[in-house]
Amino acid sequence: MLELIRTKRTDTNLLALMKIHYSHPNGFVGRNLCYAIYWNDNYHGHIVGGSATRFLPGRNEFFGIEIKDLNQVINNIFYHVFPINNKYPTRNFTSLVLKNWMPIIKYDWENKYGDPVIGFETLVELPRTGTLYRKAGFCEVGTTVGYQCKRVAGTGTDSWTGKRVWNTKELKPKLVLCKKV
């Protein structure tokens, strides 16, 4: 059956998936908890929850929070699941993983970081529609303009580590989906 096993962000399976994932992340900034996805001892991917994005259209209104409350929201910062022999082990597998992951990471997050969790957020790059998230109870609350930000070494203009470098030319708008717990 389904098993979610906590791993480090340096897990070799996770690093391999990050190289082939459509977003090609180089790593994760801030808090994060990583989980390998297994079904009957077969590895099917990874799911990672991390620090909430600082500014998202519609998110704060949806949860009724301010920026100071962001540690109570977990961002599904990475999710990559793949079939084996062109088959998922069960119908709606990707949504099933997400539904099982949320209570596990909520518990782990509260124990590791000490913040109560009020909900989840995720960003879905267009033209994707976030069907698996909608099946798991997420609501669309907004769409980003599509700016992309990387943090590099150096002193930033905020209290977060690193200097922000913005790409405002190659826009990649994303749907903002949220779920309350």
N, C-alpha and C positions, 0 to 999 in steps of 0.2 A: 504494500500500500504506500501512500504518500508519506514521505519523511523530509523534514526540513532540518538540515544540520548546519549549525553556526560554524563559520570559517573566518579566517582573517582576510583582509583586503589584498593580501599577497598570495592567496591561494592560486596555484598554477592553473586550475580549471577556469577560475574567474578571470584571470589575466588573459587567457587564450580567448575567452568569449568577448572580452572588451575590445580585442583587436578586430573581431569580425562583426560586432554589433553596428547597426546603422549610424549610431551617434559617435562611435569611436572615442569613448572617454579615455583620458590618460590617467585618471585616478579620481579620488573623491576628496572633496574639501570638507572639513568640519567633522561633526559626529557621523558615525556610520556603523551599521551592523549588517553583516553579510551572511547569506544562507545558501547552501547548496541544495538543489532540489533532486530528490531521489524518489523513484517508484519501483518497489520490489528490487532494491539494490542497483537499479539502473540510473545513472546520472543523466538528468534532463536539463540542467542549466543552473542559473544563479538568480537570486533576487536580493537587492540591497536597499535598505532604508537609511536615510541620512537627514542631515539638517535641512530645515525648510528653506526655500528660496526667499530671499529678503523681501522682494517686491513682486507680487503677482496680482493681476487684475481679478477682482471678485472674491479672492480667498479670504481676506480679513473680514469682509462683510458676511460671507457665508458662515464663518466660525464665530463672528462677533468678538474679534480680538484686535489687539494692537501689535506693533512690531515687537514690543517687549515680551509678548506671549509666544513667539515663534518656536521656542524650544518644546512646546506642547504639540507641535504638528510634525509628523514624520513624512518626509518626501520619499516616494518610491523612485530613487535616483537611478536605478538600473534594474532591468528585468529582461532576461534573455532565456527563453525556453525553446527546446528543439525536440522534434519527434525522433524516435528510433525506428529504423526501417520504414520511414515515411508515415509512421502512425504515432499518435499520442496514446497513452495507456487507457484513457477514458474520455468520454464526451465532456466538453467544456473544461478540459484539463487546465488551461491557463487561468481561467477564472477560479477554479477550485484551488489552485496553488495560492492565488492572491487571497482568497477568503480564509484559508488556513494560516497564511503568513501573518495577517494583521493581528490576531490575538497573541501570537507568539512574540512578534517584535514589540508589541505594546508592553507586554510583561517584561521582556528583556531590556527595553529602553528605560522603563521606569526604574528597574533595578540598577542598571549601569549608570544612568545619568541623573536619576532622582527627580525627573520632571513628569508630572501626570500627562498622559496623552489624551488629547481631545479629538484628534482626527488625523487624516491622511491627505496628502496632495500628490499629484503627479502631473507631468507635462507630456503631451502627446504631439509629436511633430506631424503637421499636415503633410500629405493628405490622409494620414491615418486618422481614425475616428474614435479610438479608445473603446471599442466594443467590449473587450474583455473586462475593462474597468467598470463600464456601465452594468454589465452582468453581475459584477460584484458589489453593486450599490453605489458607485461613485456618480456624482452629478457634475455636469459642465457648469462652471461658474464664470468663465471668461476666456479670452484669447490674448496671448502676448503679442507685442508688436513684432518680436522676432530678433531683437538685439541679442548678441552672444557676448558673454563675458568670460575671460580667463583670468586667473590670478597667477602672477609671476613673482619672482623674488623682488623684494624691495619694500619700501614703506608706503602703505596705502593711505587714503584720506579718511578712512573710517576705523573703527576699533577692531576690525577683522584683520587677519594676517595677510600679508602680501599686497602687491599693487594690482589694481584692476586694469585690464586692457580690454576695451570694448570694440566689437566689430559692429558698426552701424550701417554697413553697406550691403553685406550679403544676409539679408533678413530671412529668418526661418521661424515664422509664426508657429506657436504651439497652443493647443487647447489646454486649459487649466481645468483639471478634474479634481474634485474633493469628496471626502466621505467623513461624516461625523461618526464617533464611536459611542 
